[in-house]
Amino acid sequence: MSPSTPLRSSMVPPTPTRYGGSPFSRSPPFQDDVNLPSIVTPFNIEGIDDRYQRTMAQASTAWQERIIPRLIPVFIKIIHSTRGFQRLQELPIPGRRVCRCGKTRLCKVSVCRMNGMSFVSEAFALANLTAEIYDIQIDACDCVPAAQQLLEAGLFPSAPLHPSFAVELHVLELTREVFLRTSPNNTAWTAALEAFLQNLGFQLDHEGTLRRSFASALEWYSHLRNVVDEHVDVLQEKVRRDVVGDAVLNSTATPPQMGTRKRDHKRPLEKENPFATPIRRTRASEYLRRRCPACFGDMKHDRDSTADVCVCTDACFTQKREAGNMDPPKIHPHSVFISAGTCEEMEAYVDEVRGSRPLPGRPAPKKRRGARVKATVAVEEEEEDHIEYEALQVPKSVLDGCEDSFKAADESRMRSDSDRFDDTGLMALLCRHDRVLWMANMKSKGEKQFYTLALLETLFQDLPEDIVVAILYDIACQLHRSVLKWGFLAPFIKRMVFAVAVFHAFVHRLECQLRYHPRKREGLGFTSGEGCERLWHLISRLISSLRKSGFHHRLYTLNTQLRFIDENNLFALGAWMARRQAFCDNKQASAEAILAEMAKRGYSRADLAQQWDLQVKTQTKPQPSRSKHLGVQAVNEVLALRGEKKAAKDRVCEAEQTWKDATGADDSARLNARSALLEARLDLETVTENLAKREAALGVDGQARLEKAQKSKFFEYRMNVLALKTLILSLLRSRNLELSELKRSGHRQQGSNGMISILSTVRMSLIHGIEWKLRSAISTSVRNRLPRIRRLITEYNKLCLKLADLAIHRQAPKGAKIPATIDLKAIPTLDVDDSIWDDADDSVKRGIRALLDEKRAEEEGRFLRNERRSMKAWFQEEWLVVNRALESADCDALQFQFQIRRTRLVALCAVWQSSLPAGDFVTRWGPSDVELAEVDVKKHQRQRNGDIVDVNPFSAPLEIVAEEDDGLAWDLFDI
């Protein structure tokens, strides 16, 4: 190197006098750009009185409008000339210069750099790695800003116009990579750097000297890298349009109304949907294709599938930001956040449609609970249970119960500390491969439904008009109900399939699970819908650092972290496919073995499917309601059936006489008489059976005289006892199945101990931890429902005692049967082996579970085949576009950028090829066999208990580092 000023050895203490004093003689923090020119920006308004905030706003505007655009070509050239920072230290240090403009300004800049790194034959070596800090002098002007001069020397400034501090790109790149894998902490990092420099003999005037300047350099260096990536993306997309054409049809024709439907009731005033009609597409948008190649790379509607793509959504209330911390605006070039305007527009639309009216016929939950308590004194008048919409297929009472049991369903619920925060959480939309599609920044004090609606509206805007989407959500039943009730997302209603995420399914009522559980609902395969929970775990390290950050800084940091996670996930996609295929094959083989055993016992697949359909229909039918008029209705029905029975007997007698008279007639007359007789006897048998059931429900026999007993209190209580008994049995049945699931879960946990030799201890602890959470959730659900069962049994027993009292006072029909009371103490000890469940056939239940597993395995196999085809189509197009862009690049620096992307695609193909079935690579994906053979897959996929892969975008060949991922654990659960 030949710097313009002599450099001191890093191991020698700094000279006391240099450039008028110590390099750290200025008062901390560095007073960078304190005399910045006044630049008007949206953030720089008269309301900013704080001098520091005003200075930061001016600096932000200078960076984004004046400096960063000029640094883009310089940075691209630096990457090329240094071969991806490998020869960074060969760049000359800038010095004094003269400019024709005559408006130069002397800048004294303290430089922090790292020595001892070398690259020989693409091999990285560390030789006496150390750091040093020294001062340089440069002349800056508008023609050649200081930032440009420093960047050309491999340095990055801490301020846009007149910096006093600069950091070597190696140091910034190392820090950036560290902060992607740990919680960003500039204070701790710079404190460690200061201590390191002090140990080398450099004297720092004050503690914390580096913090603010280093943080500023790191922030804007990271932004420059992101802007450069976006710049290359734009150039690549221009080539894509030339190669494959525009996927969006230039048509103004209105697409067919997929969401038209008949409603059971019409709202008083129809509100106009403020969102535009989606433009017609032949494939998913380029944004979605970049987000997930497996889902959207070559998306086509599959008529044999219930859904073409599966997405999940959920909210996280731990990612908060305290009130009062504002910063200058800065948007990540690859942001996944939908705009605040979209959320506000959806919120206004939802509020306008709903108004201030509660759900029709739906009192507040607290009042309803109070009414149940008072029902122990008198019979409660209940609204007749019914199915509100045919598409729901779940009774209203069940949906009301799910709404009361979920905190997320209560939009009015406010958290105790919500007033402290301006941003209260995040709402994410992910595909089934845990890749983030969009995210919303939440500002409400509860989990408002309009965030989910805004995310889904944005999704459908970017999809072809024939694609069906499966939506997995904690409270999918309530979202489905709201969509049907209020007409939200009306154009897309027939293209949506709703299901509950697996982990949260057991908090729902059993009737709801039968319709919305992803393992019981057709078309979802083994999709769990819990990708959001894994995402919240991955970004949990950001909670503390972002709690007190500025608004824009928080979103920018989240975008940076999400981009890093998605890049890692892309390389792990092949391994995910392989694991899921193995899991699917194992489930299918196990299910087929059980079904073959069932066939030997006389239960075919058709028999098991019929039993399952009967179970679903029986358990999801509306529950009987209690009313003081039930007795009158029941008596009238019995009297009517007795009349029908008498008429049926008369018809049988007439038919028998006709049959006798037709003894000498021809064959045709005798055949007609015989048929009429059989039909009359069948009618009589049916009426008699129905009458016996109704009389048994009343507790009387066929001899009881009921003509004057329509208003009898006995029959009123008797029918309400029957309604309560039906409801209690339904709840006990749900409890029994949940206890059975707990028992199966415990067996799985014991059986998994044999897998420790295969999986690492860390992963097994994670599996057992999630298994424990699942068992805990089911136990909590069972425990929370027990008080309701006790309350209903108490009401049942009181009505039974009233019936007994009427019988004692001879106010009951002769021979009436009095139902026995239920022992409350026996409920907590009710187990799956109790005699009350003797009517259930365990082998049939086992066969039904196997039948469902077989269907889900077939669906999962279809998903995986379509996704592998989509990955191949996406990769082939990317390969073609990158190679065409490489050929058409007009300079060596841009060619090197596209060469980096080409090298990355070769590595990606090699990593995928090592995991995907060999049949998928019969036809070439793009790279030649020679190129693929040169890739060291083990080097690119060093796995440590997981498949998260890190890619260094500037190195060739690429370095891929594995990190821990919990993706496998969720695939092991048989739920």
Number of C-alpha atoms within 10 A of each C-alpha: 8 11 13 14 14 10 13 13 11 18 14 11 15 19 12 12 9 12 11 8 11 18 24 19 14 14 10 16 14 19 16 20 18 13 10 15 12 13 12 11 14 9 19 19 11 7 8 13 9 8 10 11 16 20 20 19 24 22 22 24 21 20 21 17 10 15 20 23 14 16 21 18 14 17 20 20 20 21 20 20 18 15 17 20 19 21 18 22 21 14 18 15 21 22 14 13 11 12 13 7 9 8 12 19 14 14 18 17 22 19 20 22 20 17 15 12 17 17 12 9 6 12 8 11 12 11 10 9 11 16 18 21 21 21 20 24 19 22 21 24 18 13 12 13 21 28 25 24 21 23 22 20 20 27 28 29 30 27 25 27 25 25 24 22 28 27 26 21 23 19 15 21 15 10 16 16 13 14 16 16 16 11 16 19 14 19 15 12 18 21 16 12 16 21 15 15 21 13 12 17 15 23 18 17 14 14 13 15 19 23 20 18 24 22 18 19 24 22 17 20 22 16 21 20 15 15 19 21 16 15 14 16 13 12 14 20 15 14 20 19 12 11 14 11 10 13 14 16 11 10 10 8 8 10 13 10 13 14 15 13 13 8 14 11 7 10 13 7 8 11 14 9 17 10 15 8 12 17 18 20 19 15 22 24 19 14 13 19 19 13 23 26 23 29 28 25 26 19 25 19 15 16 10 10 15 19 23 23 23 26 26 27 27 25 26 17 17 15 23 25 24 18 18 13 14 14 18 22 17 15 14 19 16 16 17 22 22 16 13 13 9 17 21 14 15 24 18 14 19 19 11 14 20 15 9 8 7 10 11 6 7 11 10 11 13 9 9 11 11 10 14 16 13 11 14 17 10 10 17 17 13 13 13 13 15 16 17 18 16 11 11 19 18 26 21 20 17 22 22 14 14 20 18 15 17 15 15 19 21 15 14 13 13 14 11 8 9 18 13 13 19 18 22 25 21 21 21 24 27 25 26 23 21 23 24 26 21 21 24 22 21 23 19 17 21 21 26 20 18 20 27 23 19 22 23 20 20 17 18 20 18 19 22 20 23 17 20 25 23 24 26 32 27 25 25 22 26 21 20 19 18 14 15 21 18 17 21 21 19 17 21 20 20 17 19 19 21 25 32 28 27 24 22 18 24 23 22 24 20 24 23 26 23 22 21 27 27 26 26 19 20 19 24 30 26 26 26 24 30 24 27 25 15 15 18 20 11 16 17 13 15 21 15 16 15 21 18 17 20 19 21 17 19 21 20 22 19 20 20 20 18 21 19 17 22 18 17 20 22 23 24 25 25 25 21 21 21 17 17 19 19 12 17 24 17 13 19 22 15 14 23 17 13 18 23 15 15 20 15 9 10 10 17 16 17 10 15 23 16 13 15 20 11 12 12 16 15 12 18 21 15 18 19 19 19 21 18 19 17 20 23 17 16 20 24 16 15 21 19 12 19 18 13 17 21 14 13 21 17 14 19 21 15 15 21 19 13 18 20 13 12 18 12 9 11 9 11 10 15 18 14 13 21 18 14 19 21 14 15 21 19 14 18 21 15 13 19 18 12 16 22 17 13 19 20 14 18 25 20 21 17 12 9 12 12 15 9 8 16 19 15 16 18 24 27 25 25 24 26 25 23 18 19 22 16 15 18 19 13 18 18 18 17 18 24 19 14 20 19 15 16 17 13 14 19 15 11 15 15 10 10 14 11 10 11 13 8 8 12 14 13 12 19 18 14 16 21 15 13 16 21 15 13 20 21 13 17 22 16 13 18 18 13 13 17 16 11 15 19 17 17 20 21 17 22 25 21 17 25 21 16 17 25 19 15 16 18 10 9 10 14 22 21 14 12 17 18 19 17 11 14 13 11 13 9 9 14 10 8 15 16 17 10 10 9 13 12 10 7 9 10 10 14 16 14 15 27 23 18 24 22 21 25 22 21 25 24 18 22 22 19 16 24 19 14 19 22 22 18 22 24 23 18 21 19 16 17 18 19 17 23 22 19 17 24 22 11 12 17 10 10 14 20 21 18 21 24 24 17 20 20 21 19 21 19 23 28 22 22 23 23 22 18 15 16 19 15 9 7 14 12 8 8 11 19 18 18 10 10 8 13 18 12 12 19 15 19 12 13 22 23 18 18 13 18 19 26 27 25 25 18 15 15 19 16 17 18 21 19 21 19 20 17 14 19 18 18 18 17 19 18 14 17 12 18
